[in-house]
Amino acid sequence: MSSSAAAKRLQGKTILITGASSGIGRSTAFEFARTAPKNNLKLILTARRIDTLKEVAAKIGEEVGDGVQVLPVQLDVSDPAQVKSFVGNLPEGWRDINVLVNNAGLVKGMAKAPEIADEDIAIMFNTNVTGLINMTQEILPIFKKRPDGGAGDIINIGSIAGREPYAGGSIYCATKAAVRSFTDALRKELIATRIRVMEVDPGQVETEFSVVRFYGDKAKADAVYAGVDPLTPDDIAEVVVFVATRKENVVVADTLIYPSHQAGAGVMHRKS
């Protein structure tokens, strides 16, 4: 499909991306803007770091001009009260959301039971699972008001970890398995509508995500990628925009993306 056809399908749409200050979320914002730079696109970018979001918004403006409007909004998806007031607090003209990209997520530590810290369990579930579900419940009523049972796209960023649990990742893997189950059930619940529910599951991607896993220890994070050529956030962003720009009756339900050196959660070839 030509890029102009993709742009046409994004014409006038409002796209909401959570966790948009870095990594996959940030790249996805740029990819949408580059795909439809002159198509009255509106991007709502949320994250906890408002200053970083404002920088992202300014960079998108520099790159594509004013054909894309960008609204940075501070939001911690792990806080149910913030999520519940989210739509009501949006400015007039920004509430008619068409695409929700549930990207906000994190992993903390590599601890194994019984040494897993309570706060790590809580933050992973509150962000990756409860936050994603709450965001979906906040946005779905907007989708459901549209004719023919409703219309809109929900794109959940899952992980290979949700399919193949690994030692030292039990909690993170459990959260991503929960996302997968929620996504599949939601698709069945919305079968009579034009609301598409899609999941994109990355394998190994090099982002700030690994630095967060190791509590800010960059050297430990870098060691994970030694001798391999991991995916970049841009690689995942391309797939997110691809699934969002298919014809309305096409649901790319489920996508698993590896770098070429990977064939499973722990199956990798490292160059010596």
N, C-alpha and C positions, 0 to 999 in steps of 0.2 A: 504494500500500500504506500502511496506517495505521502510525503510529509504534509502536503497541502490537504489531503483527505483527513489526516489525523488532526490537523489544525482546525478544519471545518467542524469536526465532531466535538471539539473543545470550545467552539464558538459561544461566547457569553457565559461560560460556566464559572461557578465559584467552587474552588477546591480547598479543602481544609487538610492540612498536614500536621500531625502531632510530632513532637521531638524533632523539630525542623532546624534547630540551631547548629547541628553538626551531622556528620555521617550520612546515612542513607536518606534521612529526612531532608537535610539541606540539599543534597544532590537531586532529590526528587523535585524539589521546588524549582531549581534551575532547569531541570529537564522539561517540566511542564511549560515554563516560561519560554524556553528555546523552541519548543514544538509549536506553540501558538502565540508568537510575539505580537501579532497585530489582530488578535481575535477577541478583544474585550474580555480577556481572562482576568479573574480575580483570585488571588492566592491569600488564604488566611494561614499564617504560619504561627504555630504555638510551640512553646518550650518554657522551661523554668528560667532560662537566661535571656532576659528581654534585651539587654545590650547587644548580645551576639545576634539575636534575631533581627535587630535594627540594622546591623552591619550586613547581614544576608540580604535584607530587603533593599538596602542601598546598592549593593553589588548587582542584584538582579536588574534594578532600574538603570544602572550604568550600562549593563550589557544589552538589554533588549528595549530600553526606552519606555515610554509611558503607555504603550499598548497593553501592558500587564500592570494591574494595580496590586500592590502587596500590602497586607495589613498584618503587622507583627503583634501578637497578643501573648502576654505572660500567662502561662497555665501550667500547673503541676497536675497531671492527669491522675496521680495517686491520691489527690485530695477530692473526695466526692462532692464537697460543698462547692469547690471551684468549678467542677465539671457541670454541676446542676445549674449554676447561674451563667454558664458560658454563652449560650445562644442569646439569652435575654440581654446580656451586656454588649453584644455586638452592635456596631453602628447600623443605622438604617441603610438598607441597600446591600448588606453583607450577610443577611440571614438565609438567603435562598440557596443553601449549599447543595451542590450536585454530586460531589465526590468527597468521601472521607477516607483519608489514608491514615490508618491506625499504625503509626510507626514507633511511637515512644516506647522504649523498653531498655532494660539493662540487665547485666549479670554481675553478681558480687561474689568474689572469692572462688576457690576451688575446694572448699572444705568438704569432708565426707562426714556422714552421720557417725557418732553423735556429737561431732564438733562444730556443726553448722550454727552460726550466730543467729539468735532470734531476730535481730534487726535486719539481717540480710534476707532471711526468709520473708519477713514482712514487706520490705521494700520491693522485692522481686514480684511477689504476688500482687501487692497493691498497685504497682505500675503496670506490669505485663498482662495481668489478667483482669483484676477489678477495674483498673483505669480504662483498659480497652473496652470492656463491657459497658461501663458507665458512659463513655464517649459515644458508643454506638447507640445506646438508649437515648442519649440527648439529641442525636442527629436524626435518628430514624423517623420521628414524627414529621419532620420536614419532608422527607422522601415520600412518606405514606399519604401526604395530602395531595400529591399529584394525581392526575387522572389515571384510569385503568389500574387501580390498586396501588399506584405509586411508582416512582422511578428514582434512580440514583445508584451510585456505586459505593460499596464498602470494600476497601482493599486493606486486608490485614497483613502486616509483615510478621510472618512466623519464623521458623528456623528449621534446619536439618535436625536440631536438638529436640524438636517436638515429635520427630519420627524415630530417632535413634538415640535413646538415652546413653550417657557415658559416665564413667566414674569421675567423681569430682564435680559433676554438673547436675546432680539429682534435682535440685530445686529449680534451677533455670529450665532444665528439660521438662520438668513437670508443668511449669508455667506455659511453655510453648505447646505442650501436648493439650493443655486446657484451651489455648487459643484455637488450635486445630479443631477440637471437638465443638467449641462454640461456633466457629465459622461454618462447619458442616451442618450443624443443627439449624443455624440461622438461615442458611441457603434453602433448607427444606421448609422452614416456616414461611418463607417469603416467595415460595414457588408460584403463587398466583399473581404476583406483581411483576413490574419491570425493574425491580431492585436487584442489582447483581451483587453477589457476595463472592469475593475472590481472595485467594491467599497466595502470597509470594514467599517462598521459603529459601533464604540464602544459605549456602554452605559457608566456607571461610571467607570473610570479608575483613579487610584491614581498615578499622575506624578507631575512634576514641573509646569505643566500646571495650576494647581489651585493656585500655589504661584504667577504665572504671573497674573492670573485673579485679585488677590487681591493686585496687585502692590508690591509684595514682602513680604506681611504680612503672615508669615508661620502659626501663630496661627489661623488666620481666615481660611486659606486653610485646616489645620488639622481638624477644626470643621466640615467641609463638610463630612468627613469620619468617624465621631464619631458614634459608635454603628452599623457600617456596615462593610462588608468585600468586598471592591471594587475589581474590576479586576486589574491585574498588567499589565505593558507594555508587559511583556513576554506572557501573555495570548493572546494579540492582535497580537504580532509578530508571534506566532504559526499559526494563521489563515492567515496572509499575506503570509507566506512561503507555507502554504497548497495550497492557490489558485494559487500561482505561479508555483507549481509543479504538477498540474493536466496535463493529456494528452492534447496535443495542441488543440484538438477540443472541450475541456470542458471549458466553461466559467462560473465560479462561479460569476455571475453578481453582486450579492448583498448579503451582510451578515450583520446581526444585532446581536451584542453580548452583553448580559447583565451579570452582576453578579447575583447570585441566589436571592438576596434580592430586585432586581429591576424588574419592569414590565412595565415601561414607563418612560418618561422624568422626571415626578415628582412623580412617583408611587414607593415608597420604603417602606420597612419594617425595622425599626430600633430597635435593641435590647435595652431594657431600661438599 
